């Protein structure tokens, strides 16, 4: 090794691995992509090993880079926590708060929690990363995550908000005109269904329950989408029955653009939760965000 890497060099490397992008990492670090590229070239030269595979469209760690990043991420995380503990003596939280969430969770936060948080704590910045896939928030460098209650990891502290929710089947009056609305999940075989593809590539199964009888249906349909808002819009256009989160449906139901079908087969499930690791020190910024989240939840109750 020609020269021992600095903490800044290693932080830059870990940030690139976390984002899988030089541009996004440069934005977070406040550097130009060319400067960041030079930092990584120098780091690789000094260490005598390639850490990243780079193309014009993507960046990914090599085997050596993957191993180094896995070791560094918790170290840098602990370093940030140590600084945050000292920062508590300033009286007001500052810095970056990174939260991994679904698009549904992000919309719920943007309704009231995020505006209140950023107004109350102007020295804080918030990075909301929306993904369909579940991630390891600790390994991927997030302070917290937002998911439905049934998807929460077992070893996390969870804070509920938004209350219980459910997935419901909806269709437009135009689609149902001249057709018999489904009365049981089995009737869906006679309908055009708008299917949802998960990030993993698998098709989402429609799950129903009534008086203890549970049914999971692999529906058929000519249209498959990977975004629930697009599914709602397709249903409004009369393209079939969609099975989506009830959150965000209110204006469509109130206007009559969509109607519920199989409503008595759509059970309530635990709603959204913010979750974070309980074995670590909770940064001041995250504590402040949780306080705002609880305030918003109590106001809605």
C-alpha positions as CSV (number, residue, x, y, z in Angstrom):
1,X,0.0,0.0,0.0
2,X,1.6,3.3,-1.1
3,X,-0.4,5.6,1.2
4,X,-2.9,5.0,3.9
5,X,-6.4,6.1,2.8
6,X,-8.0,9.1,4.5
7,X,-11.4,8.9,6.1
8,X,-12.7,11.2,3.4
9,X,-11.4,8.8,0.7
10,X,-13.1,5.8,2.3
11,X,-16.3,7.7,2.9
12,X,-16.4,8.7,-0.8
13,X,-15.9,5.0,-1.8
14,X,-18.7,3.8,0.5
15,X,-21.1,6.5,-0.7
16,X,-20.5,5.4,-4.3
17,X,-21.2,1.8,-3.4
18,X,-24.4,2.8,-1.5
19,X,-25.7,4.7,-4.5
20,X,-24.2,2.6,-7.3
21,X,-23.7,5.9,-9.0
22,X,-20.9,8.5,-9.2
23,X,-23.3,11.3,-9.9
24,X,-25.6,10.6,-6.9
25,X,-22.6,10.1,-4.6
26,X,-21.0,13.3,-5.9
27,X,-24.3,15.2,-5.2
28,X,-24.4,13.9,-1.6
29,X,-20.7,14.7,-0.9
30,X,-20.8,18.1,-2.6
31,X,-18.2,17.2,-5.1
32,X,-18.1,17.2,-8.9
33,X,-18.2,13.7,-10.5
34,X,-14.7,14.3,-12.0
35,X,-13.3,15.2,-8.6
36,X,-14.9,12.1,-7.1
37,X,-13.6,9.9,-9.9
38,X,-10.1,11.2,-9.3
39,X,-10.4,10.4,-5.5
40,X,-11.3,6.8,-6.4
41,X,-8.5,6.4,-8.9
42,X,-6.0,7.7,-6.3
43,X,-7.5,5.4,-3.7
44,X,-7.2,2.3,-6.0
45,X,-3.7,3.3,-7.0
46,X,-2.6,3.7,-3.3
47,X,-4.2,0.4,-2.3
48,X,-3.0,-1.5,-5.4
49,X,-6.3,-3.1,-6.2
50,X,-9.4,-2.2,-8.3
51,X,-12.4,-1.5,-6.1
52,X,-15.0,-0.5,-8.6
53,X,-16.1,-1.8,-12.0
54,X,-17.1,1.3,-14.1
55,X,-18.9,1.6,-17.4
56,X,-20.6,4.6,-19.0
57,X,-23.9,3.6,-17.5
58,X,-23.2,1.8,-14.2
59,X,-20.8,1.3,-11.3
60,X,-20.5,-1.8,-9.1
61,X,-17.9,-3.0,-6.5
62,X,-15.4,-5.6,-7.4
63,X,-15.1,-8.6,-5.1
64,X,-12.4,-6.7,-3.2
65,X,-14.5,-3.6,-3.2
66,X,-17.6,-5.5,-1.9
67,X,-15.6,-6.9,1.0
68,X,-14.1,-3.5,1.9
69,X,-17.4,-1.8,1.7
70,X,-19.0,-4.4,4.0
71,X,-16.3,-3.7,6.6
72,X,-16.4,0.1,6.2
73,X,-20.1,0.8,6.3
74,X,-20.7,0.0,10.0
75,X,-17.4,1.8,10.9
76,X,-18.4,5.0,9.1
77,X,-21.9,4.6,10.5
78,X,-20.4,4.5,14.0
79,X,-18.2,7.5,13.2
80,X,-21.3,9.5,12.2
81,X,-23.1,8.4,15.4
82,X,-20.1,9.5,17.5
83,X,-20.2,12.9,15.9
84,X,-24.0,13.0,16.3
85,X,-23.6,12.3,20.1
86,X,-21.3,15.3,20.4
87,X,-23.7,17.4,18.2
88,X,-26.4,16.8,20.8
89,X,-24.7,19.4,23.0
90,X,-25.5,22.1,20.3
91,X,-29.2,21.8,21.2
92,X,-30.5,21.4,17.6
93,X,-30.1,18.5,15.3
94,X,-28.3,19.0,12.0
95,X,-27.0,16.9,9.1
96,X,-28.5,14.3,6.8
97,X,-31.2,11.8,7.6
98,X,-31.6,8.9,5.1
99,X,-34.8,6.9,5.1
100,X,-35.7,4.0,2.8
101,X,-39.3,3.7,2.0
102,X,-41.9,2.6,-0.6
103,X,-43.5,5.2,-2.8
104,X,-46.7,4.8,-0.8
105,X,-44.8,5.5,2.4
106,X,-43.1,8.6,0.8
107,X,-46.4,10.1,-0.2
108,X,-47.8,9.6,3.3
109,X,-44.7,11.4,4.8
110,X,-44.8,14.2,2.3
111,X,-48.4,15.0,3.3
112,X,-47.5,16.6,6.6
113,X,-44.5,15.0,8.4
114,X,-41.7,16.1,6.0
115,X,-42.9,19.8,5.6
116,X,-43.2,20.1,9.4
117,X,-39.8,18.4,10.0
118,X,-37.8,20.5,7.5
119,X,-39.5,23.8,8.7
120,X,-38.8,23.0,12.4
121,X,-35.2,21.8,11.9
122,X,-33.7,24.0,9.1
123,X,-30.2,22.5,9.7
124,X,-31.4,19.0,8.8
125,X,-31.7,17.6,5.3
126,X,-33.7,14.5,4.3
127,X,-32.9,11.9,1.7
128,X,-36.0,9.7,1.0
129,X,-35.1,6.7,-1.2
130,X,-38.2,4.9,-2.6
131,X,-37.7,1.3,-3.6
132,X,-40.1,-1.6,-4.1
133,X,-37.6,-4.1,-2.7
134,X,-36.9,-4.6,1.0
135,X,-33.4,-3.7,1.9
136,X,-31.1,-4.1,4.9
137,X,-31.2,-0.5,6.2
138,X,-28.1,-1.0,8.4
139,X,-26.0,-2.5,5.7
140,X,-27.1,0.0,3.1
141,X,-26.4,3.0,5.3
142,X,-30.0,4.2,6.1
143,X,-31.0,5.7,9.4
144,X,-34.5,4.2,9.2
145,X,-37.0,2.5,6.9
146,X,-40.8,2.8,6.2
147,X,-42.8,-0.3,5.5
148,X,-46.1,-2.0,6.2
149,X,-46.3,-3.8,9.5
150,X,-46.4,-7.2,8.1
151,X,-43.1,-6.6,6.3
152,X,-41.0,-5.4,9.3
153,X,-37.8,-7.1,10.2
154,X,-38.0,-8.9,13.6
155,X,-35.1,-7.1,15.3
156,X,-36.2,-3.5,14.7
157,X,-37.9,-0.9,16.9
158,X,-41.1,0.1,15.0
159,X,-43.2,3.3,15.3
160,X,-46.7,3.1,13.8
161,X,-48.3,5.9,11.8
162,X,-51.2,6.4,9.4
163,X,-53.2,3.6,11.2
164,X,-54.4,0.3,9.7
165,X,-54.8,0.0,5.9
166,X,-56.0,-2.6,3.4
167,X,-55.6,-3.5,-0.3
168,X,-58.8,-3.3,-2.2
169,X,-60.1,-4.2,-5.7
170,X,-61.4,-1.3,-7.7
171,X,-62.8,-0.8,-11.2
172,X,-64.4,2.0,-13.1
173,X,-68.1,2.2,-13.8
174,X,-67.4,2.1,-17.5
175,X,-65.5,-1.2,-17.1
176,X,-68.3,-2.8,-15.1
177,X,-71.1,-1.6,-17.4
178,X,-72.6,-4.7,-19.0
179,X,-70.5,-7.0,-16.8
180,X,-71.4,-8.8,-13.6
181,X,-69.2,-7.5,-10.8
182,X,-67.2,-10.2,-9.1
183,X,-68.8,-11.5,-5.9
184,X,-66.0,-13.9,-4.9
185,X,-62.3,-13.9,-5.7
186,X,-63.0,-16.9,-8.0
187,X,-65.1,-14.7,-10.2
188,X,-61.9,-12.7,-11.1
189,X,-61.1,-15.4,-13.7
190,X,-63.8,-13.9,-15.9
191,X,-62.4,-10.4,-15.7
192,X,-59.5,-8.4,-17.1
193,X,-57.2,-7.8,-14.1
194,X,-54.4,-5.2,-14.0
195,X,-51.5,-7.1,-12.6
196,X,-48.6,-5.8,-10.4
197,X,-45.0,-6.9,-10.9
198,X,-42.7,-6.7,-7.9
199,X,-39.2,-5.5,-8.0
200,X,-38.0,-9.1,-7.8
201,X,-39.8,-9.8,-11.1
202,X,-42.5,-11.9,-9.5
203,X,-46.2,-11.1,-10.0
204,X,-48.1,-9.9,-6.9
205,X,-50.7,-12.4,-5.7
206,X,-54.1,-10.9,-4.8
207,X,-54.9,-11.9,-1.2
208,X,-58.4,-12.0,0.2
209,X,-60.1,-13.0,3.5
210,X,-63.6,-13.4,4.7
211,X,-64.9,-14.9,7.9
212,X,-61.6,-16.8,8.4
213,X,-61.5,-18.1,4.8
214,X,-58.3,-16.9,3.1
215,X,-57.6,-17.0,-0.7
216,X,-54.6,-16.0,-2.7
217,X,-55.3,-15.6,-6.4
218,X,-52.9,-15.4,-9.4
219,X,-55.1,-13.3,-11.6
220,X,-54.9,-13.1,-15.4
221,X,-54.8,-9.9,-17.5
222,X,-53.3,-8.3,-20.6
223,X,-51.8,-5.4,-18.7
224,X,-49.0,-5.7,-16.1
225,X,-47.5,-2.6,-14.3
226,X,-44.9,-2.0,-11.6
227,X,-46.4,1.2,-10.1
228,X,-49.6,1.3,-8.1
229,X,-50.5,4.8,-9.1
230,X,-50.3,3.7,-12.8
231,X,-52.6,0.8,-11.9
232,X,-55.1,3.2,-10.5
233,X,-54.9,5.4,-13.6
234,X,-55.3,2.4,-15.8
235,X,-58.4,1.3,-13.8
236,X,-59.9,4.8,-14.2
237,X,-59.5,4.4,-17.9
238,X,-61.6,1.2,-17.8
239,X,-58.8,-1.2,-18.6
240,X,-59.7,-3.7,-15.9
241,X,-59.8,-4.4,-12.1
242,X,-56.9,-3.2,-10.0
243,X,-55.8,-4.4,-6.6
244,X,-54.1,-1.5,-4.8
245,X,-53.5,0.1,-1.5
246,X,-56.6,2.1,-0.3
247,X,-54.4,5.0,0.5
248,X,-54.7,7.6,-2.2
249,X,-57.9,6.2,-3.6
250,X,-60.2,8.6,-1.8
251,X,-60.5,11.2,-4.5
252,X,-61.3,8.6,-7.1
253,X,-63.9,6.9,-5.0
254,X,-65.5,10.2,-3.9
255,X,-65.7,11.4,-7.5
256,X,-67.1,8.1,-8.7
257,X,-64.2,7.5,-11.1
258,X,-63.7,4.1,-9.3
259,X,-65.9,1.8,-7.2
260,X,-64.9,-0.9,-4.8
261,X,-65.5,-4.5,-5.7
262,X,-65.2,-7.5,-3.4
263,X,-65.0,-5.1,-0.5
264,X,-66.2,-7.7,2.0
265,X,-63.2,-9.8,0.9
266,X,-60.6,-7.1,1.6
267,X,-59.3,-7.4,5.2
268,X,-57.6,-4.6,7.2
269,X,-53.8,-5.1,7.9
270,X,-51.3,-3.2,10.0
271,X,-50.5,0.1,8.4
272,X,-47.2,1.9,7.9
273,X,-44.4,1.8,10.4
274,X,-41.1,3.7,10.7
275,X,-38.5,1.2,11.9
276,X,-34.8,1.5,13.0
277,X,-32.2,-0.7,14.7
278,X,-32.6,-0.7,18.5
279,X,-29.1,-1.8,19.3
280,X,-27.6,1.5,18.1
281,X,-27.6,5.0,19.4
282,X,-30.5,6.9,17.9
283,X,-29.2,10.1,16.2
284,X,-30.7,13.4,17.2
285,X,-32.1,14.0,13.7
286,X,-33.9,10.6,13.7
287,X,-35.3,11.3,17.2
288,X,-36.6,14.6,16.0
289,X,-38.2,13.0,13.0
290,X,-39.9,10.4,15.1
291,X,-41.3,13.1,17.4
292,X,-42.8,14.9,14.3
293,X,-44.2,11.6,13.1
294,X,-45.9,10.9,16.4
295,X,-47.4,14.4,16.5
296,X,-48.8,14.0,13.0
297,X,-50.2,10.5,13.9
298,X,-51.9,11.9,17.0
299,X,-53.4,14.8,15.1
300,X,-54.9,12.4,12.6
301,X,-56.3,10.0,15.3
